[in-house]
């Protein structure tokens, strides 16, 4: 099996500085950091109204946020192809779309910055430093 990353809401051009290919590469990098190499992920970029609705419905908070993650097959062995979950990003609320993609994907690995004593955010910062230094080569031809 392979990793399938479905990107929704990003046209063939750049959206907020990212292409669909870059979103896929960032997600794959975050998942690889947790040794996840197969499964399906959907990443959708939405407007403020949609994000507000989702945040109210799932977290009881009546305002938009930057990123929400909805893990699916986080426990146990899946019956079929692994469904990792969905990441929803609201570009107007995300200060850095690359970091939002990493953040959402790390949540799909089972990490939780609210309970892990800083482990997830430290890994997220390390990945951002790696990407910013050019080692990650996200978005470069042939990367």
N, C-alpha and C positions, 0 to 999 in steps of 0.2 A: 504494500500500500504506500501511497505517497501523501504528501501534504497538499491539500487543496484549499486555497484561500480565495474566497469570493469577495470582490470589492464592489460595493453598491453606492451609487451617488457620486462617483468620480467619473467624469466623462473622459474622453480620449486625451484631453489637454490636462493642464495642471489645475488642481483645486487647492487653494490655500497653500500653494507651494509644493504640493505633492502630486505625483502621478499615481495611477492605479498600480503600476509595477513597483514603485517605491513603497507603497502601502504593503504590498505582498512581501517584499524583501524585509521590511521592518518587522512584520508579524512573524515571518519565518525565523528571523534572528532571535526574537524574544522567546519563541517556542523552543528553538534549539538550545537556548541557555538552560532549559529545563529537560533537555534530552527528549523532546517531543518531535518526532520526525514524520508522523503520519496522522491523518484525520482531516476533518473539514472545519473551517472557520469562515464565518461571514463577518465582514466589516462594512458598516454602513455609515455614511456621513449624512447627517440630517439637519434640518433647520431648528430654530429655537422652539417653535411651537411643538414639534414632534418630540423633542428632547424633554420639554416640560411635561408633556403628557406621560412619557415613559418614566420619568423620575417620580412623578406623583403616584403613578400606578404601582411601581415596584419598590419605592423607598419611602413613600408618604411625604415627599418634599415637593412643594408646589412651586418649583422654579427650574429653569434649565440648569444643566451642569455640563462639564466638559466631556466626560466619558463614562459610559456604563458598560459593564460586562455581564454576560449571562452564560455562565458555564453550564454544560450539559452532561457530558460523560466524565465527570471528575473523579468518581469513585467506582471501583470495581471494573470488571472486564465487560466491554460493550458486546451486545449480541451480534452486531454487524459492523460495518465501517464506523470508525470512531467519530462522533460528533463532538467537537471540542466546545463549540458555542458561538455566541455572537458578541461583537463589540460594536457599540453605537457611539459615534463621535459627533459633537456639535462644534464645527469649526469656529463660530464666533465666540465660543466660551473656552476654547483651547488656546493657551498661550503658545504652544508649540505642537503642531500636528504630529510630528515625528514622535515626540515624547508621549502624546496621547495614544498613538498606535501601540507603542511599546507597553505603556501602562495597562491598556485594556487587554493585550495579549498575555501579559504576565499574570493578570487575574485569572485568565483561562487555564493557566498552569496549576492553579490552586493556591497561588500566593495571595496574601491579604495584608496590606500595609497597616491596617487597623489593629491587627493582632500579632504580627510577626516580629515586633521589636525593631523595625527598620530594615529588615532583610530585603524586602521587595524594593523599597525606594533606593537602597544602596545599589542593588543590581541594576535598577533602571538608570541611575546616575552613571554607573560604570558603562553600560551600553551606550548611553548618550555621549559620553566622553570618547568612547571607541569610535562611534560614528562620526563625531565632530572632528576627530583627529585624522580622518580619512582611512583608517584601518578597516572600517566596515564597508566602505565603498558603496553605500546604498545610493542608488539612482545613477550610478556611472555605467556607461555602456560596458557590457560584459561582466558586470558585477554579479 
